[in-house]
């Protein structure tokens, strides 16, 4: 499982680095402007569908059922199940997309209430929404392909595919947008091209394994209905964070220009460790957890959950404190050029501060959510997510007045903490096994102690650097040096405090199969 997480995390890291480069290009060329606000609002709905299906409800509902069918009925029945499902999914998503294109103005009114109908930014948002909605069909189908490959322990192609979207957007920004009267439109076209490439690149590995689904007239088999029943509540249960971000966007449309963009960039930076580690570990853990449940190995299942949460603390805590300590240097180095001013840097850094505060909970929710899906319990995540969504909405309304967009980011982090606490409580009650054991508590305390030492070192060094006056290259080198310093100090402190997770990662990632 750890090696699989390493494969997913490595491929995701490449994609996220390209994503940061993409955002740096967009910040330099478009700044924090009405055009970028329009793009990010228009992209929010198809991107929400990607998060729901690509990293959430579809994959999490599909893998346990598909794995169970493979184990008990054989490969041919599993392929028949996936063929039925993908044909049904394509029909439903195509219909939703067509309706969405027709009703795009109404959609924009819902997700950006602060955009005045008839204004330039409203019309641009409608145009971009219509172009990007078909991305949903491509990316959700690709997500099902990902679930099939992951069930067969193939993780590289699905994890690497998102990099293609970033490459397309970067190319379009430089090559296509300068020749358009509406330059931002080139990025919408690039989103479509990226979705198509993500779909196509996963076909060869499925074809070579003989597991490629075949188009057919869909039949609502008992297995399809079983998954559909799981998937309904799973949409909210596993993707509450993305729904909360959508609410943030809606409310931020009432705030001064640039607020949506600041939230976008702050969230993008926080998504880097979340994707490289959190989503990677949850993706790798789900097939393992599903197989353990299918084989009746409940004690191994509990051990895998505890082990995954210990790794979450070991990597999530230093990532959180590192982002907080270096938030302004990170934003300045990545985006502080061209149309993205120093004031924009400070605005995006403030959003990052409050998003980063919830990073550990964001990751832990994904781990516990996968555990519930492995036992085909989607009601518990649904209830936890519903409560967290309500908390997020109330906190948004309470905090956006005194804190502006920063209050929206803080509300999302606090709501994720509520989501985790509810899941943890129900894990012990409903599954009749503790979510936290002595090993997890010890590892969390040791990881926090080591991360606190790292934070002190980073604050001391970063405070001695005048980041604003440094040339771009020197600034990047200083930031890289701070990152290396943080990793070094944390590693040494972790060894001193006796963190077993460090040894585990070293053995499983770098030693042979017998390690």
C-alpha positions, -999 to +999 in steps of 0.1 A: +000+000+000+028+024+009+046+016-024+013+022-043+009+055-025+045+064-035+037+058-071+005+078-069+022+105-049+052+108-073+030+111-103+007+135-085+037+156-075+046+160-112+011+170-119+009+194-090+042+210-099+029+216-134-003+229-118+017+255-099+035+264-131+001+267-148-011+290-120+021+311-121+016+316-159-020+326-154-011+349-125+015+366-146-006+369-178-040+377-163-034+388-126-063+389-102-088+404-126-125+401-136-114+376-163-097+353-139-127+356-115-150+345-144-127+316-154-124+303-118-162+305-113-169+288-146-143+261-139-157+255-104-187+233-115-168+209-139-139+209-114-163+200-086-175+171-107-139+160-112-134+161-075-166+143-067-160+115-093-123+115-098-113+116-061-146+108-044-180+092-049-175+073-081-141+057-074-149+052-037-182+034-045-169+015-075-137+000-061-153-020-032-181-034-054-158-042-084-132-058-060-159-080-044-172-091-078-137-100-090-130-120-058-163-139-058-175-141-094-144-137-116-129-113-141-156-116-168-184-106-144-163-077-132-158-065-168-195-069-175-203-048-144-179-020-155-192-020-191-228-016-178-218+012-155-197+032-179-225+031-206-250+043-181-227+070-168-220+083-203-257+086-211-265+104-178-235+128-179-242+137-215-278+146-207-266+167-177-241+185-198-266+194-225-290+208-199-262+227-183-252+243-215-287+254-222-292+267-186-257+282-182-270+317-173-291+302-145-262+281-132-239+312-131-266+331-111-266+302-086-228+298-082-219+335-084-248+355-069-227+386-067-221+388-105-248+412-118-267+396-147-259+414-180-225+427-168-194+419-187-181+395-161-214+376-160-215+372-198-179+360-198-186+335-171-216+321-190-195+317-222-167+300-203-192+277-185-207+265-218-173+257-232-161+238-201-192+218-191-184+189-216-152+184-196-175+166-170-183+137-194-146+132-202-132+134-167-159+113-150-154+085-176-117+088-170-124+085-132-141+052-138-112+040-158-090+050-128-111+029-105-107-001-127-069+002-130-065+009-093-085-023-085-059-042-106-031-025-086-021-002-115-018+033-103+008+051-125-013+060-156-044+073-137-022+094-114-001+108-142-031+117-165-040+150-147-006+164-157-019+166-193-046+192-183-019+215-169+002+211-200-027+220-222-035+251-202+001+263-202+004+258-239-029+276-246-019+305-224+012+312-244+003+301-279-034+305-284-046+333-260-025+362-275-044+358-308-079+360-293-100+390-286-110+372-254-077+357-243-091+338-213-113+317-237-081+298-248-079+283-213-115+270-216-106+252-248-075+238-231-096+223-203-116+204-229-084+192-246-069+181-213-100+161-204-099+143-237-062+134-232-069+121-197-096+099-210-075+085-239-042+078-220-059+053-197-072+031-226-039+014-235-031-001-200-067-014-198-066-028-233-033-046-225-048-062-194-081-072-211-102-051-188-113-023-211-151-019-207-171-023-239-200+001-248-234-015-246-270-009-239-268-005-201-287-030-179-295-021-143-281-053-128-282-059-090-245-049-088-251-016-106-281-008-083-259-018-053-233+008-063-259+034-072-273+031-036-239+036-022-230+065-046-260+087-038-250+096-002-213+092-011-214+123-033-218+146-003-201+122+022-167+121+006-167+155-012-179+180+014-147+199+012-153+206-025-189+216-018-177+240+009-153+255-016-182+261-040-201+279-012-169+299-006-169+310-043-205+319-042-201+341-011-168+355-023-185+369-054-201+395-030-166+406-018-141+430-035-126+420-069-098+395-065-113+377-035-122+346-056-088+346-071-071+348-037-091+319-024-083+299-056-045+304-053-045+298-015-064+266-020-042+255-049-011+257-028-028+238+000-039+212-025-002+203-033+005+183-001-031+172+000-029+156-034+007+144-033+001+126+000-035+127+013-053+117-019-024+094-029-026+075+004-064+073+003-063+061-033-038+034-025-055+024+007-090+018-007-082-014-027-063-028+003-091-020+027-118-034+003-098-066-001-093-070+036-131-066+042-140-090+014-117-116+029-130-111+064-097-097+078-112-071+102-082-068+124-059-062+094-085-036+083-083-017+116-045-019+115-045-004+080-067+025+091-045+032+122-013+029+101-027+054+075-037+079+101-003+077+117+013+085+083-012+113+079+001+129+111+037+123+102+035+141+069+005+163+074+017+181+105+051+194+091+033+202+058+008+224+077+033+243+097+056+246+068+029+262+046+020+286+074+056+297+081+065+302+044+031+313+030+042+347+018+076+336+003+057+308-015+031+331-030+057+357-039+081+332-055+054+314-075+031+342-085+046+376-076+053+389-111+036+406-140+000+416-133+000+398-098+010+426-074+025+425-039-010+432-026-023+402-045+006+381-030-004+391+006-041+384-002-034+349-015-010+342+014-037+351+039-061+326+022-033+300+023-028+306+061-064+297+069-067+268+044-035+253+057-049+252+092-072+225+082-048+204+061-045+176+086-083+172+089-087+173+051-064+143+047-078+124+077-113+128+064-103+112+032-087+082+050-117+076+073-141+081+044-124+054+024-126+031+054-164+035+055-167+030+018-147-002+020-174-017+043-200-002+019-213+022+045-221+055+028-247+068+052-222+077+080-200+099+058-232+114+044-244+124+079-210+137+089-207+157+057-242+172+061-234+184+095-200+198+084-217+215+054-241+233+078-213+243+101-193+257+071-222+277+058-230+292+092-193+300+099-190+316+064-219+339+071-205+348+106-168+353+095-170+368+060-181+402+075-152+408+099-126+387+080-136+389+044-124+361+022-100+349+050-131+341+070-144+319+042-111+299+042-111+295+080-147+283+080-138+256+055-110+244+077-131+244+109-159+225+091-134+198+080-124+194+117-160+188+126-164+163+098-134+144+110-146+143+147-180+129+136-164+102+114-140+092+142-168+089+167-189+068+144-160+046+133-156+033+169-194+029+174-205+014+141-176-007+132-170-019+168-133-011+166-112+019+179-101+044+152-072+055+175-048+031+193-017+036+214+005+035+183-014+063+166-014+085+197+023+081+202+031+087+166+010+119+165+026+133+196+061+125+182+053+140+148+039+172+163+070+176+185+093+172+155+071+196+134+072+222+162+110+222+161+110+225+123+086+255+126+110+273+149+139+268+125+119+280+095+106+311+113+141+321+124+156+317+089+127+332+069+126+363+091+162+372+082+154+373+045+141+405+028+120+385+002+106+416-016+140+430-027+155+397-038+158+389-075+135+362-087+162+335-090+177+343-056+142+343-041+135+309-055+168+295-043+162+309-008+127+293-007+142+260-019+168+263+008+141+268+034+122+238+022+154+216+023+162+230+058+126+222+070+128+186+057+163+182+073+154+196+106+121+176+107+139+144+098+165+148+125+139+158+151+117+128+141+146+105+146+154+120+180+117+117+191+116+082+178+089+085+150+084+050+136+067+063+106+100+076+092+115+041+093+084+026+078+085+050+048+122+043+043+118+006+044+087+003+022+096+030-004+132+023-009+140-013+001+131-045-018+098-064-017+110-084+013+114-053+035 
